[in-house]
Amino acid sequence: MKCPYCNKNMKPGKIWQDRYALKWVPSERRFPFGGGIRLTSIIEDRPFMEAYYCDNCKILISKLKE
């Protein structure tokens, strides 16, 4: 995958969860409970999410599960 910022090749990899499922929560929320977008699940046996990393821009990009 090409970085959308610098157009260099990105490294494929995974972001692994540890004890709890990863989720994205908007900045205006004070606590992560009862909302957000779940990114991983220990129930579905998917404790990671695919992601690409750009060494040049120091950015991660991931597509959410459809």
Predicted model as a PDB file, atoms N, CA, C, CB and O in Angstrom, pLDDT in the B-factor column:
MODEL        1                                                                  
ATOM      1  N   MET A   1       0.847  -1.174   0.000  1.00 93.00           N  
ATOM      2  CA  MET A   1       0.000   0.000   0.000  1.00 93.00           C  
ATOM      3  C   MET A   1       0.896   1.242   0.000  1.00 93.00           C  
ATOM      4  CB  MET A   1      -0.966  -0.005   1.227  1.00 93.00           C  
ATOM      5  O   MET A   1       1.928   1.280   0.671  1.00 93.00           O  
ATOM      6  N   LYS A   2       0.493   2.229  -0.744  1.00 96.00           N  
ATOM      7  CA  LYS A   2       1.218   3.505  -0.814  1.00 96.00           C  
ATOM      8  C   LYS A   2       0.657   4.472   0.228  1.00 96.00           C  
ATOM      9  CB  LYS A   2       1.119   4.124  -2.241  1.00 96.00           C  
ATOM     10  O   LYS A   2      -0.557   4.552   0.418  1.00 96.00           O  
ATOM     11  N   CYS A   3       1.536   5.195   0.892  1.00 97.00           N  
ATOM     12  CA  CYS A   3       1.118   6.190   1.873  1.00 97.00           C  
ATOM     13  C   CYS A   3       0.402   7.330   1.143  1.00 97.00           C  
ATOM     14  CB  CYS A   3       2.343   6.725   2.688  1.00 97.00           C  
ATOM     15  O   CYS A   3       0.927   7.854   0.161  1.00 97.00           O  
ATOM     16  N   PRO A   4      -0.793   7.722   1.612  1.00 96.00           N  
ATOM     17  CA  PRO A   4      -1.512   8.808   0.951  1.00 96.00           C  
ATOM     18  C   PRO A   4      -0.888  10.187   1.190  1.00 96.00           C  
ATOM     19  CB  PRO A   4      -2.941   8.819   1.420  1.00 96.00           C  
ATOM     20  O   PRO A   4      -1.279  11.160   0.546  1.00 96.00           O  
ATOM     21  N   TYR A   5       0.078  10.279   2.109  1.00 97.00           N  
ATOM     22  CA  TYR A   5       0.714  11.553   2.413  1.00 97.00           C  
ATOM     23  C   TYR A   5       2.011  11.769   1.638  1.00 97.00           C  
ATOM     24  CB  TYR A   5       0.988  11.642   3.886  1.00 97.00           C  
ATOM     25  O   TYR A   5       2.251  12.855   1.111  1.00 97.00           O  
ATOM     26  N   CYS A   6       2.858  10.715   1.569  1.00 97.00           N  
ATOM     27  CA  CYS A   6       4.165  10.874   0.913  1.00 97.00           C  
ATOM     28  C   CYS A   6       4.338   9.969  -0.303  1.00 97.00           C  
ATOM     29  CB  CYS A   6       5.273  10.596   1.904  1.00 97.00           C  
ATOM     30  O   CYS A   6       5.319  10.104  -1.033  1.00 97.00           O  
ATOM     31  N   ASN A   7       3.408   9.053  -0.530  1.00 97.00           N  
ATOM     32  CA  ASN A   7       3.395   8.141  -1.676  1.00 97.00           C  
ATOM     33  C   ASN A   7       4.500   7.079  -1.630  1.00 97.00           C  
ATOM     34  CB  ASN A   7       3.524   8.934  -2.948  1.00 97.00           C  
ATOM     35  O   ASN A   7       4.792   6.462  -2.654  1.00 97.00           O  
ATOM     36  N   LYS A   8       5.118   6.855  -0.468  1.00 97.00           N  
ATOM     37  CA  LYS A   8       6.105   5.778  -0.313  1.00 97.00           C  
ATOM     38  C   LYS A   8       5.383   4.504   0.118  1.00 97.00           C  
ATOM     39  CB  LYS A   8       7.211   6.168   0.728  1.00 97.00           C  
ATOM     40  O   LYS A   8       4.242   4.549   0.577  1.00 97.00           O  
ATOM     41  N   ASN A   9       6.071   3.358  -0.038  1.00 97.00           N  
ATOM     42  CA  ASN A   9       5.484   2.086   0.369  1.00 97.00           C  
ATOM     43  C   ASN A   9       5.322   2.012   1.878  1.00 97.00           C  
ATOM     44  CB  ASN A   9       6.341   0.925  -0.121  1.00 97.00           C  
ATOM     45  O   ASN A   9       6.193   2.442   2.634  1.00 97.00           O  
ATOM     46  N   MET A  10       4.192   1.458   2.304  1.00 97.00           N  
ATOM     47  CA  MET A  10       3.916   1.268   3.725  1.00 97.00           C  
ATOM     48  C   MET A  10       4.162  -0.190   4.086  1.00 97.00           C  
ATOM     49  CB  MET A  10       2.461   1.686   4.074  1.00 97.00           C  
ATOM     50  O   MET A  10       4.042  -1.075   3.239  1.00 97.00           O  
ATOM     51  N   LYS A  11       4.506  -0.437   5.346  1.00 97.00           N  
ATOM     52  CA  LYS A  11       4.748  -1.795   5.832  1.00 97.00           C  
ATOM     53  C   LYS A  11       3.438  -2.387   6.351  1.00 97.00           C  
ATOM     54  CB  LYS A  11       5.837  -1.802   6.946  1.00 97.00           C  
ATOM     55  O   LYS A  11       2.759  -1.760   7.164  1.00 97.00           O  
ATOM     56  N   PRO A  12       3.071  -3.602   5.888  1.00 95.00           N  
ATOM     57  CA  PRO A  12       1.881  -4.247   6.432  1.00 95.00           C  
ATOM     58  C   PRO A  12       2.179  -4.821   7.811  1.00 95.00           C  
ATOM     59  CB  PRO A  12       1.381  -5.353   5.486  1.00 95.00           C  
ATOM     60  O   PRO A  12       3.311  -5.208   8.099  1.00 95.00           O  
ATOM     61  N   GLY A  13       1.161  -4.873   8.655  1.00 95.00           N  
ATOM     62  CA  GLY A  13       1.320  -5.450   9.991  1.00 95.00           C  
ATOM     63  C   GLY A  13      -0.018  -5.556  10.689  1.00 95.00           C  
ATOM     64  O   GLY A  13      -1.071  -5.457  10.060  1.00 95.00           O  
ATOM     65  N   LYS A  14       0.033  -5.759  12.003  1.00 92.00           N  
ATOM     66  CA  LYS A  14      -1.176  -5.924  12.800  1.00 92.00           C  
ATOM     67  C   LYS A  14      -1.037  -5.141  14.096  1.00 92.00           C  
ATOM     68  CB  LYS A  14      -1.449  -7.420  13.091  1.00 92.00           C  
ATOM     69  O   LYS A  14       0.065  -4.997  14.626  1.00 92.00           O  
ATOM     70  N   ILE A  15      -2.153  -4.635  14.604  1.00 90.00           N  
ATOM     71  CA  ILE A  15      -2.222  -4.038  15.927  1.00 90.00           C  
ATOM     72  C   ILE A  15      -2.933  -5.073  16.796  1.00 90.00           C  
ATOM     73  CB  ILE A  15      -2.978  -2.626  15.918  1.00 90.00           C  
ATOM     74  O   ILE A  15      -4.087  -5.424  16.550  1.00 90.00           O  
ATOM     75  N   TRP A  16      -2.226  -5.551  17.811  1.00 89.00           N  
ATOM     76  CA  TRP A  16      -2.767  -6.599  18.675  1.00 89.00           C  
ATOM     77  C   TRP A  16      -3.377  -6.008  19.930  1.00 89.00           C  
ATOM     78  CB  TRP A  16      -1.681  -7.603  19.046  1.00 89.00           C  
ATOM     79  O   TRP A  16      -2.840  -5.065  20.512  1.00 89.00           O  
ATOM     80  N   GLN A  17      -4.499  -6.570  20.341  1.00 87.00           N  
ATOM     81  CA  GLN A  17      -5.089  -6.176  21.614  1.00 87.00           C  
ATOM     82  C   GLN A  17      -4.406  -6.961  22.720  1.00 87.00           C  
ATOM     83  CB  GLN A  17      -6.630  -6.416  21.626  1.00 87.00           C  
ATOM     84  O   GLN A  17      -3.761  -7.979  22.469  1.00 87.00           O  
ATOM     85  N   ASP A  18      -4.552  -6.480  23.934  1.00 82.00           N  
ATOM     86  CA  ASP A  18      -3.957  -7.175  25.062  1.00 82.00           C  
ATOM     87  C   ASP A  18      -5.063  -7.826  25.888  1.00 82.00           C  
ATOM     88  CB  ASP A  18      -3.115  -6.203  25.930  1.00 82.00           C  
ATOM     89  O   ASP A  18      -5.411  -8.983  25.654  1.00 82.00           O  
ATOM     90  N   ARG A  19      -5.603  -7.111  26.828  1.00 80.00           N  
ATOM     91  CA  ARG A  19      -6.597  -7.693  27.717  1.00 80.00           C  
ATOM     92  C   ARG A  19      -8.034  -7.408  27.284  1.00 80.00           C  
ATOM     93  CB  ARG A  19      -6.384  -7.182  29.107  1.00 80.00           C  
ATOM     94  O   ARG A  19      -8.921  -8.238  27.482  1.00 80.00           O  
ATOM     95  N   TYR A  20      -8.258  -6.242  26.699  1.00 80.00           N  
ATOM     96  CA  TYR A  20      -9.601  -5.841  26.281  1.00 80.00           C  
ATOM     97  C   TYR A  20      -9.616  -5.565  24.785  1.00 80.00           C  
ATOM     98  CB  TYR A  20     -10.072  -4.594  27.065  1.00 80.00           C  
ATOM     99  O   TYR A  20      -8.576  -5.291  24.187  1.00 80.00           O  
ATOM    100  N   ALA A  21     -10.792  -5.639  24.186  1.00 82.00           N  
ATOM    101  CA  ALA A  21     -10.942  -5.325  22.773  1.00 82.00           C  
ATOM    102  C   ALA A  21     -10.562  -3.868  22.528  1.00 82.00           C  
ATOM    103  CB  ALA A  21     -12.386  -5.600  22.300  1.00 82.00           C  
ATOM    104  O   ALA A  21     -10.840  -3.000  23.356  1.00 82.00           O  
ATOM    105  N   LEU A  22      -9.925  -3.605  21.386  1.00 85.00           N  
ATOM    106  CA  LEU A  22      -9.607  -2.234  21.009  1.00 85.00           C  
ATOM    107  C   LEU A  22     -10.854  -1.566  20.464  1.00 85.00           C  
ATOM    108  CB  LEU A  22      -8.464  -2.190  19.968  1.00 85.00           C  
ATOM    109  O   LEU A  22     -11.661  -2.203  19.788  1.00 85.00           O  
ATOM    110  N   LYS A  23     -11.015  -0.275  20.759  1.00 85.00           N  
ATOM    111  CA  LYS A  23     -12.105   0.470  20.154  1.00 85.00           C  
ATOM    112  C   LYS A  23     -11.691   1.920  19.976  1.00 85.00           C  
ATOM    113  CB  LYS A  23     -13.382   0.368  21.007  1.00 85.00           C  
ATOM    114  O   LYS A  23     -10.877   2.457  20.727  1.00 85.00           O  
ATOM    115  N   TRP A  24     -12.276   2.536  18.958  1.00 85.00           N  
ATOM    116  CA  TRP A  24     -12.062   3.958  18.694  1.00 85.00           C  
ATOM    117  C   TRP A  24     -13.206   4.709  19.332  1.00 85.00           C  
ATOM    118  CB  TRP A  24     -11.965   4.264  17.158  1.00 85.00           C  
ATOM    119  O   TRP A  24     -14.369   4.334  19.186  1.00 85.00           O  
ATOM    120  N   VAL A  25     -12.863   5.792  20.053  1.00 85.00           N  
ATOM    121  CA  VAL A  25     -13.872   6.604  20.732  1.00 85.00           C  
ATOM    122  C   VAL A  25     -13.613   8.068  20.373  1.00 85.00           C  
ATOM    123  CB  VAL A  25     -13.836   6.382  22.294  1.00 85.00           C  
ATOM    124  O   VAL A  25     -12.466   8.510  20.425  1.00 85.00           O  
ATOM    125  N   PRO A  26     -14.647   8.831  20.010  1.00 84.00           N  
ATOM    126  CA  PRO A  26     -14.450  10.238  19.670  1.00 84.00           C  
ATOM    127  C   PRO A  26     -13.824  11.021  20.821  1.00 84.00           C  
ATOM    128  CB  PRO A  26     -15.774  10.871  19.279  1.00 84.00           C  
ATOM    129  O   PRO A  26     -14.049  10.697  21.987  1.00 84.00           O  
ATOM    130  N   SER A  27     -13.049  12.035  20.504  1.00 83.00           N  
ATOM    131  CA  SER A  27     -12.331  12.834  21.503  1.00 83.00           C  
ATOM    132  C   SER A  27     -13.252  13.479  22.531  1.00 83.00           C  
ATOM    133  CB  SER A  27     -11.528  13.906  20.815  1.00 83.00           C  
ATOM    134  O   SER A  27     -12.867  13.640  23.689  1.00 83.00           O  
ATOM    135  N   GLU A  28     -14.453  13.846  22.126  1.00 84.00           N  
ATOM    136  CA  GLU A  28     -15.346  14.544  23.058  1.00 84.00           C  
ATOM    137  C   GLU A  28     -15.916  13.629  24.142  1.00 84.00           C  
ATOM    138  CB  GLU A  28     -16.484  15.179  22.293  1.00 84.00           C  
ATOM    139  O   GLU A  28     -16.467  14.116  25.129  1.00 84.00           O  
ATOM    140  N   ARG A  29     -15.790  12.317  23.971  1.00 79.00           N  
ATOM    141  CA  ARG A  29     -16.271  11.382  24.998  1.00 79.00           C  
ATOM    142  C   ARG A  29     -15.255  11.308  26.120  1.00 79.00           C  
ATOM    143  CB  ARG A  29     -16.528   9.969  24.401  1.00 79.00           C  
ATOM    144  O   ARG A  29     -14.052  11.212  25.875  1.00 79.00           O  
ATOM    145  N   ARG A  30     -15.728  11.351  27.318  1.00 76.00           N  
ATOM    146  CA  ARG A  30     -14.838  11.333  28.466  1.00 76.00           C  
ATOM    147  C   ARG A  30     -14.411   9.915  28.840  1.00 76.00           C  
ATOM    148  CB  ARG A  30     -15.508  11.998  29.647  1.00 76.00           C  
ATOM    149  O   ARG A  30     -13.280   9.694  29.270  1.00 76.00           O  
ATOM    150  N   PHE A  31     -15.325   8.957  28.672  1.00 74.00           N  
ATOM    151  CA  PHE A  31     -15.047   7.562  29.000  1.00 74.00           C  
ATOM    152  C   PHE A  31     -15.401   6.674  27.802  1.00 74.00           C  
ATOM    153  CB  PHE A  31     -15.841   7.123  30.265  1.00 74.00           C  
ATOM    154  O   PHE A  31     -16.304   7.015  27.037  1.00 74.00           O  
ATOM    155  N   PRO A  32     -14.712   5.547  27.625  1.00 70.00           N  
ATOM    156  CA  PRO A  32     -14.941   4.692  26.453  1.00 70.00           C  
ATOM    157  C   PRO A  32     -16.120   3.731  26.577  1.00 70.00           C  
ATOM    158  CB  PRO A  32     -13.717   3.905  26.178  1.00 70.00           C  
ATOM    159  O   PRO A  32     -16.376   2.952  25.659  1.00 70.00           O  
ATOM    160  N   PHE A  33     -16.836   3.774  27.689  1.00 74.00           N  
ATOM    161  CA  PHE A  33     -17.899   2.802  27.911  1.00 74.00           C  
ATOM    162  C   PHE A  33     -19.169   3.163  27.154  1.00 74.00           C  
ATOM    163  CB  PHE A  33     -18.199   2.688  29.390  1.00 74.00           C  
ATOM    164  O   PHE A  33     -19.555   4.330  27.089  1.00 74.00           O  
ATOM    165  N   GLY A  34     -19.820   2.142  26.576  1.00 72.00           N  
ATOM    166  CA  GLY A  34     -21.115   2.332  25.945  1.00 72.00           C  
ATOM    167  C   GLY A  34     -21.099   3.060  24.619  1.00 72.00           C  
ATOM    168  O   GLY A  34     -22.111   3.653  24.245  1.00 72.00           O  
ATOM    169  N   GLY A  35     -20.006   3.042  23.901  1.00 76.00           N  
ATOM    170  CA  GLY A  35     -19.980   3.706  22.599  1.00 76.00           C  
ATOM    171  C   GLY A  35     -18.670   3.471  21.878  1.00 76.00           C  
ATOM    172  O   GLY A  35     -17.832   2.686  22.322  1.00 76.00           O  
ATOM    173  N   GLY A  36     -18.506   4.148  20.783  1.00 83.00           N  
ATOM    174  CA  GLY A  36     -17.296   3.998  19.987  1.00 83.00           C  
ATOM    175  C   GLY A  36     -17.445   2.927  18.925  1.00 83.00           C  
ATOM    176  O   GLY A  36     -18.522   2.360  18.743  1.00 83.00           O  
ATOM    177  N   ILE A  37     -16.362   2.658  18.231  1.00 84.00           N  
ATOM    178  CA  ILE A  37     -16.328   1.638  17.185  1.00 84.00           C  
ATOM    179  C   ILE A  37     -15.371   0.538  17.630  1.00 84.00           C  
ATOM    180  CB  ILE A  37     -15.891   2.245  15.802  1.00 84.00           C  
ATOM    181  O   ILE A  37     -14.178   0.786  17.806  1.00 84.00           O  
ATOM    182  N   ARG A  38     -15.888  -0.671  17.812  1.00 84.00           N  
ATOM    183  CA  ARG A  38     -15.056  -1.799  18.230  1.00 84.00           C  
ATOM    184  C   ARG A  38     -14.169  -2.225  17.059  1.00 84.00           C  
ATOM    185  CB  ARG A  38     -15.936  -2.993  18.724  1.00 84.00           C  
ATOM    186  O   ARG A  38     -14.658  -2.477  15.957  1.00 84.00           O  
ATOM    187  N   LEU A  39     -12.874  -2.300  17.308  1.00 85.00           N  
ATOM    188  CA  LEU A  39     -11.905  -2.640  16.268  1.00 85.00           C  
ATOM    189  C   LEU A  39     -11.471  -4.098  16.307  1.00 85.00           C  
ATOM    190  CB  LEU A  39     -10.699  -1.760  16.392  1.00 85.00           C  
ATOM    191  O   LEU A  39     -11.112  -4.664  15.275  1.00 85.00           O  
ATOM    192  N   THR A  40     -11.499  -4.712  17.485  1.00 85.00           N  
ATOM    193  CA  THR A  40     -11.124  -6.121  17.638  1.00 85.00           C  
ATOM    194  C   THR A  40     -12.149  -6.798  18.536  1.00 85.00           C  
ATOM    195  CB  THR A  40      -9.681  -6.268  18.230  1.00 85.00           C  
ATOM    196  O   THR A  40     -12.984  -6.138  19.155  1.00 85.00           O  
ATOM    197  N   SER A  41     -12.075  -8.122  18.599  1.00 81.00           N  
ATOM    198  CA  SER A  41     -13.006  -8.863  19.442  1.00 81.00           C  
ATOM    199  C   SER A  41     -12.367 -10.155  19.921  1.00 81.00           C  
ATOM    200  CB  SER A  41     -14.309  -9.159  18.686  1.00 81.00           C  
ATOM    201  O   SER A  41     -11.845 -10.924  19.115  1.00 81.00           O  
ATOM    202  N   ILE A  42     -12.402 -10.398  21.217  1.00 74.00           N  
ATOM    203  CA  ILE A  42     -11.920 -11.683  21.726  1.00 74.00           C  
ATOM    204  C   ILE A  42     -12.984 -12.761  21.534  1.00 74.00           C  
ATOM    205  CB  ILE A  42     -11.535 -11.569  23.218  1.00 74.00           C  
ATOM    206  O   ILE A  42     -12.670 -13.951  21.514  1.00 74.00           O  
ATOM    207  N   ILE A  43     -14.236 -12.343  21.394  1.00 78.00           N  
ATOM    208  CA  ILE A  43     -15.332 -13.288  21.182  1.00 78.00           C  
ATOM    209  C   ILE A  43     -15.248 -13.912  19.792  1.00 78.00           C  
ATOM    210  CB  ILE A  43     -16.689 -12.588  21.368  1.00 78.00           C  
ATOM    211  O   ILE A  43     -15.465 -15.115  19.644  1.00 78.00           O  
ATOM    212  N   GLU A  44     -14.939 -13.121  18.781  1.00 74.00           N  
ATOM    213  CA  GLU A  44     -14.864 -13.603  17.401  1.00 74.00           C  
ATOM    214  C   GLU A  44     -13.489 -14.169  17.059  1.00 74.00           C  
ATOM    215  CB  GLU A  44     -15.206 -12.480  16.440  1.00 74.00           C  
ATOM    216  O   GLU A  44     -13.208 -14.445  15.892  1.00 74.00           O  
ATOM    217  N   ASP A  45     -12.631 -14.344  18.060  1.00 75.00           N  
ATOM    218  CA  ASP A  45     -11.289 -14.870  17.859  1.00 75.00           C  
ATOM    219  C   ASP A  45     -10.501 -13.997  16.879  1.00 75.00           C  
ATOM    220  CB  ASP A  45     -11.355 -16.314  17.350  1.00 75.00           C  
ATOM    221  O   ASP A  45      -9.804 -14.508  16.002  1.00 75.00           O  
ATOM    222  N   ARG A  46     -10.617 -12.695  17.033  1.00 73.00           N  
ATOM    223  CA  ARG A  46      -9.885 -11.741  16.196  1.00 73.00           C  
ATOM    224  C   ARG A  46      -9.253 -10.679  17.100  1.00 73.00           C  
ATOM    225  CB  ARG A  46     -10.832 -11.080  15.129  1.00 73.00           C  
ATOM    226  O   ARG A  46      -9.747  -9.555  17.183  1.00 73.00           O  
ATOM    227  N   PRO A  47      -8.154 -11.044  17.780  1.00 86.00           N  
ATOM    228  CA  PRO A  47      -7.538 -10.120  18.730  1.00 86.00           C  
ATOM    229  C   PRO A  47      -6.576  -9.122  18.087  1.00 86.00           C  
ATOM    230  CB  PRO A  47      -6.808 -10.900  19.777  1.00 86.00           C  
ATOM    231  O   PRO A  47      -5.677  -8.611  18.756  1.00 86.00           O  
ATOM    232  N   PHE A  48      -6.754  -8.843  16.810  1.00 88.00           N  
ATOM    233  CA  PHE A  48      -5.874  -7.903  16.121  1.00 88.00           C  
ATOM    234  C   PHE A  48      -6.627  -7.230  14.993  1.00 88.00           C  
ATOM    235  CB  PHE A  48      -4.618  -8.614  15.581  1.00 88.00           C  
ATOM    236  O   PHE A  48      -7.712  -7.663  14.604  1.00 88.00           O  
ATOM    237  N   MET A  49      -6.035  -6.162  14.471  1.00 88.00           N  
ATOM    238  CA  MET A  49      -6.570  -5.535  13.263  1.00 88.00           C  
ATOM    239  C   MET A  49      -5.411  -5.289  12.300  1.00 88.00           C  
ATOM    240  CB  MET A  49      -7.322  -4.195  13.598  1.00 88.00           C  
ATOM    241  O   MET A  49      -4.312  -4.926  12.719  1.00 88.00           O  
ATOM    242  N   GLU A  50      -5.658  -5.485  11.046  1.00 91.00           N  
ATOM    243  CA  GLU A  50      -4.652  -5.246  10.014  1.00 91.00           C  
ATOM    244  C   GLU A  50      -4.372  -3.749   9.916  1.00 91.00           C  
ATOM    245  CB  GLU A  50      -5.118  -5.809   8.643  1.00 91.00           C  
ATOM    246  O   GLU A  50      -5.293  -2.940  10.026  1.00 91.00           O  
ATOM    247  N   ALA A  51      -3.116  -3.376   9.712  1.00 94.00           N  
ATOM    248  CA  ALA A  51      -2.760  -1.970   9.593  1.00 94.00           C  
ATOM    249  C   ALA A  51      -1.496  -1.827   8.756  1.00 94.00           C  
ATOM    250  CB  ALA A  51      -2.566  -1.335  10.982  1.00 94.00           C  
ATOM    251  O   ALA A  51      -0.714  -2.769   8.629  1.00 94.00           O  
ATOM    252  N   TYR A  52      -1.306  -0.659   8.198  1.00 96.00           N  
ATOM    253  CA  TYR A  52      -0.106  -0.333   7.426  1.00 96.00           C  
ATOM    254  C   TYR A  52       0.592   0.842   8.105  1.00 96.00           C  
ATOM    255  CB  TYR A  52      -0.459   0.007   5.932  1.00 96.00           C  
ATOM    256  O   TYR A  52      -0.058   1.769   8.588  1.00 96.00           O  
ATOM    257  N   TYR A  53       1.928   0.790   8.137  1.00 97.00           N  
ATOM    258  CA  TYR A  53       2.720   1.813   8.811  1.00 97.00           C  
ATOM    259  C   TYR A  53       3.677   2.474   7.820  1.00 97.00           C  
ATOM    260  CB  TYR A  53       3.503   1.203   9.994  1.00 97.00           C  
ATOM    261  O   TYR A  53       4.335   1.795   7.032  1.00 97.00           O  
ATOM    262  N   CYS A  54       3.745   3.803   7.870  1.00 97.00           N  
ATOM    263  CA  CYS A  54       4.680   4.552   7.027  1.00 97.00           C  
ATOM    264  C   CYS A  54       5.835   5.041   7.895  1.00 97.00           C  
ATOM    265  CB  CYS A  54       3.966   5.754   6.317  1.00 97.00           C  
ATOM    266  O   CYS A  54       5.634   5.838   8.812  1.00 97.00           O  
ATOM    267  N   ASP A  55       7.051   4.559   7.604  1.00 95.00           N  
ATOM    268  CA  ASP A  55       8.258   4.987   8.331  1.00 95.00           C  
ATOM    269  C   ASP A  55       8.511   6.482   8.163  1.00 95.00           C  
ATOM    270  CB  ASP A  55       9.482   4.197   7.847  1.00 95.00           C  
ATOM    271  O   ASP A  55       8.956   7.152   9.095  1.00 95.00           O  
ATOM    272  N   ASN A  56       8.228   6.993   6.986  1.00 97.00           N  
ATOM    273  CA  ASN A  56       8.502   8.385   6.673  1.00 97.00           C  
ATOM    274  C   ASN A  56       7.569   9.344   7.420  1.00 97.00           C  
ATOM    275  CB  ASN A  56       8.380   8.607   5.182  1.00 97.00           C  
ATOM    276  O   ASN A  56       8.030  10.330   7.995  1.00 97.00           O  
ATOM    277  N   CYS A  57       6.279   9.065   7.415  1.00 97.00           N  
ATOM    278  CA  CYS A  57       5.273   9.954   8.014  1.00 97.00           C  
ATOM    279  C   CYS A  57       4.907   9.582   9.451  1.00 97.00           C  
ATOM    280  CB  CYS A  57       4.024   9.946   7.169  1.00 97.00           C  
ATOM    281  O   CYS A  57       4.270  10.361  10.160  1.00 97.00           O  
ATOM    282  N   LYS A  58       5.319   8.382   9.873  1.00 96.00           N  
ATOM    283  CA  LYS A  58       4.977   7.880  11.216  1.00 96.00           C  
ATOM    284  C   LYS A  58       3.463   7.833  11.413  1.00 96.00           C  
ATOM    285  CB  LYS A  58       5.622   8.766  12.306  1.00 96.00           C  
ATOM    286  O   LYS A  58       2.925   8.349  12.393  1.00 96.00           O  
ATOM    287  N   ILE A  59       2.795   7.196  10.448  1.00 96.00           N  
ATOM    288  CA  ILE A  59       1.332   7.121  10.484  1.00 96.00           C  
ATOM    289  C   ILE A  59       0.891   5.684  10.269  1.00 96.00           C  
ATOM    290  CB  ILE A  59       0.698   8.048   9.414  1.00 96.00           C  
ATOM    291  O   ILE A  59       1.521   4.935   9.522  1.00 96.00           O  
ATOM    292  N   LEU A  60      -0.205   5.301  10.937  1.00 95.00           N  
ATOM    293  CA  LEU A  60      -0.826   3.997  10.761  1.00 95.00           C  
ATOM    294  C   LEU A  60      -2.136   4.195  10.017  1.00 95.00           C  
ATOM    295  CB  LEU A  60      -1.055   3.283  12.130  1.00 95.00           C  
ATOM    296  O   LEU A  60      -2.867   5.155  10.262  1.00 95.00           O  
ATOM    297  N   ILE A  61      -2.425   3.267   9.099  1.00 95.00           N  
ATOM    298  CA  ILE A  61      -3.694   3.292   8.375  1.00 95.00           C  
ATOM    299  C   ILE A  61      -4.291   1.903   8.438  1.00 95.00           C  
ATOM    300  CB  ILE A  61      -3.507   3.759   6.893  1.00 95.00           C  
ATOM    301  O   ILE A  61      -3.600   0.908   8.220  1.00 95.00           O  
ATOM    302  N   SER A  62      -5.575   1.840   8.737  1.00 92.00           N  
ATOM    303  CA  SER A  62      -6.252   0.555   8.829  1.00 92.00           C  
ATOM    304  C   SER A  62      -7.648   0.689   8.256  1.00 92.00           C  
ATOM    305  CB  SER A  62      -6.303   0.053  10.289  1.00 92.00           C  
ATOM    306  O   SER A  62      -8.299   1.721   8.417  1.00 92.00           O  
ATOM    307  N   LYS A  63      -8.105  -0.356   7.587  1.00 86.00           N  
ATOM    308  CA  LYS A  63      -9.472  -0.390   7.081  1.00 86.00           C  
ATOM    309  C   LYS A  63     -10.308  -1.189   8.068  1.00 86.00           C  
ATOM    310  CB  LYS A  63      -9.541  -1.009   5.638  1.00 86.00           C  
ATOM    311  O   LYS A  63      -9.934  -2.295   8.458  1.00 86.00           O  
ATOM    312  N   LEU A  64     -11.428  -0.629   8.465  1.00 81.00           N  
ATOM    313  CA  LEU A  64     -12.305  -1.331   9.402  1.00 81.00           C  
ATOM    314  C   LEU A  64     -12.984  -2.492   8.710  1.00 81.00           C  
ATOM    315  CB  LEU A  64     -13.353  -0.378   9.992  1.00 81.00           C  
ATOM    316  O   LEU A  64     -13.225  -2.460   7.503  1.00 81.00           O  
ATOM    317  N   LYS A  65     -13.289  -3.514   9.484  1.00 69.00           N  
ATOM    318  CA  LYS A  65     -13.972  -4.706   8.969  1.00 69.00           C  
ATOM    319  C   LYS A  65     -15.316  -4.301   8.378  1.00 69.00           C  
ATOM    320  CB  LYS A  65     -14.164  -5.772  10.090  1.00 69.00           C  
ATOM    321  O   LYS A  65     -16.032  -3.484   8.958  1.00 69.00           O  
ATOM    322  N   GLU A  66     -15.655  -4.863   7.243  1.00 54.00           N  
ATOM    323  CA  GLU A  66     -16.930  -4.522   6.578  1.00 54.00           C  
ATOM    324  C   GLU A  66     -18.064  -5.341   7.116  1.00 54.00           C  
ATOM    325  CB  GLU A  66     -16.831  -4.725   5.077  1.00 54.00           C  
ATOM    326  O   GLU A  66     -19.202  -5.186   6.673  1.00 54.00           O  
TER     327      GLU A  66                                                      
ENDMDL                                                                          
END                                                                             
